[in-house]
Amino acid sequence: VSRLDERVRACGFSEGWNARAEVRALLGAMSSDGALVHPEDLILHDLGTDTRPPEASLTQARHLLQARRKARRGGPELLSWGGLAWLGGLARNAPPPGDRPTTRIEGSRVAVHGYAAVAAFFDALSKGESESPRAGVEDCLAVLDVVGAPPLLQAAALAEAWRVVDPLPRQRPLGLIAAALWLRTAGQFTAGLFPLEVALRRRAIPGRLAWAPIEQRLVFWLGQFEMAAELELEELIRLG
């Protein structure tokens, strides 16, 4: 991930890579939800040059593309209920620029650090039983307050927490956008918004993951980060 970050920032065409990566990430996110969108159809629809009325999946893809663009321009304030609601079209106004507000679920603040704290977070995490969408989103974001955990592990834990809680079923891809936002906020990947979703086109989320121990679930997401970085390094070489 760090190597991709360095290569993109030094390549001289980072804006072009980001524009293409947004589309690739979006197509991966849509395919993981069982919706296939052709990239040319999406680009034509985004430019307003459709020759026929767009299908529902194409409209959804354009909204998600706009959410990724807004996230790339935003800051840590988007890692909040107000920020993610704005990205998902649930709120009209963006939160004011500033630091990320901290949120913790009941019982998740423990004395241990690092991975043990992440494991304790999942022990305390409610599984789809949040009182409201806002409570579910804040439950997921609470993993970013775990002390002593590496940013990449926190991003993987956020992706898994979002899958477990599923606080916004109509905006599922926002979870991976939030994970990419965290990598940028933490300085792990600053060349744009990390396109984690490109790995989902190669390796989908297995159904048995829901019953796996937490360490195996985190290993899966860390593997997705690695695969996405490798695929995008190959794409960067091709574009160069």
CORGIMO-V532649 format. One record per backbone hydrogen bond with DSSP energy under -1.0 kcal/mol. CO is the residue of the C=O (numbers start at 0). NH is the residue of the N-H. If there is no record, write none. Layout:
co={CO;CO}
nh={NH;NH}
This chain:
co={0;1;2;3;4;5;12;13;14;15;16;17;18;19;20;21;22;23;24;25;26;27;29;30;37;38;39;40;41;42;43;54;55;56;57;58;59;60;61;62;63;64;65;66;67;68;69;74;75;77;79;80;81;82;83;84;84;85;104;113;114;115;116;117;118;119;125;131;132;133;134;135;136;139;140;141;142;146;149;150;151;152;153;154;155;156;157;158;159;160;161;167;170;171;172;173;174;175;176;177;178;179;180;181;182;182;183;193;194;195;196;198;205;206;207;208;212;213;214;215;216;217;218;219;220;221;222;223;224;225;226;227;228;229;230;231;232;233;234;235}
nh={4;5;6;7;8;9;16;17;18;19;20;21;22;23;24;25;26;27;28;29;30;31;34;33;41;42;43;44;45;46;48;58;59;60;61;62;63;64;65;66;67;68;69;70;71;72;73;77;78;79;83;84;85;86;87;89;90;88;107;117;118;119;120;121;122;123;127;135;136;137;138;139;140;142;143;144;145;113;153;154;155;156;157;158;159;160;161;162;163;164;165;170;173;174;176;177;178;179;180;181;182;183;184;185;187;188;186;195;197;198;199;202;208;209;210;211;216;217;218;219;220;221;222;223;224;225;226;227;228;229;230;231;232;233;234;235;236;237;238;239}
